[in-house]
Amino acid sequence: MTPKNNFDHIPIGEEILSMRNITKVYENGFIANKNVNFAVRKGEIHGLVGENGAGKTTLMKVLFGQEIPEEGKIYLAGEEVKINSPLDALDYGIGMVHQHFMLVESLSVAENMVLGREPVKGIVFDYDEAVRRVTEVSKKYNLHVDPKAIIRDLSVGYKQRVEILKMLLHGAKILLLDEPTAVLTPQETKELFAQLKQLRDNGFSIVFISHKLNEVKEICDRITVLRNGQSIITTDVASVTEQDISKLMVGRDVILDIDKEKAKPGKIALKVSNLSYKNKYGLYAFKDISFSVRSGEILGVAGVEGNGQSELANVLSGIEPI
């Protein structure tokens, strides 16, 4: 679908989006955003950073039409627009990829990507046309997916690629990514960054919400810092250090290094041997897990979301069967 605003005439580096004096107050009286100003240029990756509760996600939900602000205006290509729903946002070329994916696990990639704007032949869903559209957009943006793959069988990184492609298929020119690397492996993060840089170089504008300041420094061209629901500063990433960004986020100096006394572990308190668990689909959430925990120590269980950590905790606590 062609967006209402065609941004092709705007030169790279010129302002494409502006949010002015945005205020959002929830029903319980919590002020999520207070007079926030935020602007994005064409062809840039713009970092949006701040502590938990600083108002980052709320601001993007306002831009995507999921929240309606009490005050403020939104401008695209210099013209004021009213965005009252995600469909309005998509019509204006704005797409959002949420931290928790909005995909239907039992459907295919193609079915998910056209959901809400399904092609039809007569009065029935045209699956072949959906596959054709997905194949076409996948090749166009060099983000390869299998249109017929079922979502529940895909890795987390693959699902995220589907989400991004879904927004591109619907005509998004401005992508809002909420904590996109929170559930990715380092290799998947590297691949995502290469894809985002390619989109940026093709004139797309990307808003990158993250807590990982090293990633913000690596991928972003500019950043805006929110604190307590207010916009504090917008600046070039190259002009600030991670320490500077941390201080702007919390309003004081932040100690990034933690001094920790060496552990003095005792006897084994818990021992697990060859532990396995299958989920409701009959697939292994984890298989042949073995480890031990000693008294007086902290054992870390590392892995991106969806790799069996929650199921392991449930099995160990007796919520799920071995």
FINUMAR-447825 format. One line per 8 residues: number of its first residue (from 1); their letters; for each residue x, y, z of C-alpha. Coordinates in steps of 0.05 Angstrom, whole numbers. Layout:
! residues N
NUM) a) X Y Z; ... $
! end
This chain:
! residues 322
1) mtpknnfd) 0 0 0; 26 70 -17; 34 114 45; -5 179 47; 61 215 54; 112 201 -1; 180 219 28; 220 209 -37 $
9) hipigeei) 225 284 -48; 259 296 19; 335 295 16; 375 247 59; 392 282 125; 331 328 126; 280 324 181; 224 276 163 $
17) lsmrnitk) 187 267 229; 174 315 287; 136 303 352; 125 368 390; 104 377 463; 76 307 469; 41 294 536; 11 227 554 $
25) vyengfia) -24 215 621; -52 147 638; -118 136 674; -84 124 741; -53 193 736; 17 170 716; 50 220 669; 88 177 619 $
33) nknvnfav) 108 235 572; 110 309 590; 122 360 535; 168 312 497; 201 337 434; 230 286 386; 252 291 313; 281 241 263 $
41) rkgeihgl) 318 254 198; 311 216 133; 364 162 127; 386 158 199; 385 108 257; 362 149 317; 372 120 386; 318 131 439 $
49) vgengagk) 347 117 508; 327 124 581; 315 84 644; 256 37 652; 194 81 658; 226 140 624; 171 140 571; 207 112 510 $
57) ttlmkvlf) 157 58 491; 98 103 507; 125 156 461; 131 106 404; 62 78 418; 36 149 410; 72 154 343; 44 86 322 $
65) gqeipeeg) -27 104 342; -33 55 401; -38 112 451; -72 179 442; -36 237 475; -70 290 517; -28 345 484; 21 354 427 $
73) kiylagee) 27 349 352; 59 303 301; 88 327 236; 110 286 175; 148 320 120; 129 386 152; 54 372 151; 13 360 215 $
81) vkinspld) -20 291 217; -70 257 263; -52 185 281; -109 151 318; -93 78 304; -37 32 279; -72 30 212; -67 106 208 $
89) aldygigm) 8 100 224; 19 48 170; -19 92 120; 31 147 137; 90 100 128; 105 87 202; 115 15 226; 131 -11 296 $
97) vhqhfmlv) 165 -76 315; 149 -90 388; 195 -122 439; 147 -181 444; 130 -203 373; 59 -194 348; 57 -258 307; 7 -315 305 $
105) eslsvaen) 49 -377 320; 4 -427 283; 4 -387 217; 56 -385 162; 103 -327 149; 62 -305 89; -4 -308 127; 25 -267 184 $
113) mvlgrepv) 55 -214 138; -10 -199 102; -54 -204 164; -104 -147 164; -93 -132 90; -102 -201 60; -105 -210 -16; -168 -244 -40 $
121) kgivfdyd) -190 -281 -102; -265 -272 -107; -286 -278 -34; -231 -325 -9; -161 -313 16; -109 -316 -40; -52 -354 -8; -10 -358 -71 $
129) eavrrvte) -14 -282 -79; 8 -273 -6; 68 -318 -19; 85 -278 -82; 82 -212 -45; 126 -237 11; 177 -266 -37; 179 -201 -75 $
137) vskkynlh) 190 -156 -14; 241 -206 14; 283 -201 -49; 275 -126 -54; 303 -112 15; 351 -172 17; 317 -199 80; 306 -271 60 $
145) vdpkaiir) 249 -312 91; 211 -374 73; 139 -351 61; 110 -420 75; 148 -432 141; 106 -437 205; 122 -383 256; 127 -430 316 $
153) dlsvgykq) 183 -469 281; 227 -407 271; 284 -378 313; 275 -313 351; 320 -275 302; 281 -303 243; 215 -281 274; 242 -211 283 $
161) rveilkml) 262 -209 209; 190 -228 193; 164 -171 236; 209 -121 201; 190 -147 132; 117 -144 151; 124 -69 165; 162 -59 99 $
169) lhgakill) 108 -98 61; 56 -50 89; 95 10 63; 133 33 125; 189 83 112; 199 99 186; 213 37 230; 205 39 305 $
177) ldeptavl) 244 -18 339; 231 -29 413; 290 -64 447; 304 -104 383; 366 -140 410; 338 -160 477; 322 -231 453; 377 -240 402 $
185) tpqetkel) 443 -278 403; 506 -238 388; 507 -267 317; 434 -249 306; 448 -179 332; 505 -172 282; 460 -194 226; 405 -146 248 $
193) faqlkqlr) 453 -87 250; 476 -102 179; 404 -104 156; 387 -38 192; 448 -3 162; 427 -26 93; 357 1 103; 385 67 129 $
201) dngfsivf) 430 74 68; 368 63 24; 334 124 56; 294 91 112; 291 123 181; 298 78 241; 283 93 315; 324 45 358 $
209) ishklnev) 302 37 431; 354 3 474; 385 -2 543; 450 -29 514; 493 33 507; 549 -2 471; 499 -21 417; 471 50 415 $
217) keicdrit) 542 76 403; 554 24 349; 490 29 308; 460 99 319; 475 165 285; 440 209 336; 406 197 403; 351 228 444 $
225) vlrngqsi) 352 217 519; 287 214 559; 286 221 635; 224 219 679; 180 226 618; 216 287 590; 264 297 532; 332 317 560 $
233) ittdvasv) 377 323 498; 385 303 425; 457 298 401; 504 262 354; 526 195 382; 598 210 364; 598 270 412; 582 230 475 $
241) teqdiskl) 611 171 513; 573 114 545; 587 147 612; 558 213 586; 494 177 563; 487 141 630; 492 207 667; 440 239 622 $
249) mvgrdvil) 393 180 632; 394 182 709; 416 254 724; 478 234 762; 545 199 754; 537 123 745; 589 72 767; 592 21 711 $
257) didkekak) 642 -26 745; 619 -69 805; 667 -92 859; 648 -161 882; 682 -204 935; 705 -272 913; 654 -326 928; 669 -379 981 $
265) pgkialkv) 625 -438 958; 611 -497 1003; 579 -564 990; 533 -580 932; 462 -558 949; 428 -578 883; 450 -628 831; 415 -638 764 $
273) snlsyknk) 432 -695 717; 408 -707 646; 344 -667 657; 296 -660 597; 229 -628 585; 181 -626 525; 131 -569 514; 58 -576 494 $
281) yglyafkd) 79 -582 421; 121 -644 437; 186 -605 425; 244 -605 474; 249 -539 512; 314 -567 539; 348 -635 536; 400 -671 578 $
289) isfsvrsg) 414 -611 623; 465 -625 678; 493 -576 729; 503 -567 804; 496 -508 851; 538 -501 914; 519 -465 977; 546 -395 980 $
297) eilgvagv) 548 -383 905; 505 -352 850; 498 -395 787; 478 -357 725; 434 -389 671; 447 -350 607; 410 -350 541; 365 -307 499 $
305) egngqsel) 290 -311 510; 258 -376 488; 317 -422 499; 288 -461 558; 306 -418 619; 234 -407 642; 217 -480 631; 278 -501 671 $
313) anvlsgie) 256 -458 729; 186 -487 725; 211 -559 726; 259 -546 783; 204 -514 825; 154 -570 809; 107 -529 766; 121 -572 705 $
321) pi) 136 -648 703; 205 -677 686 $
! end
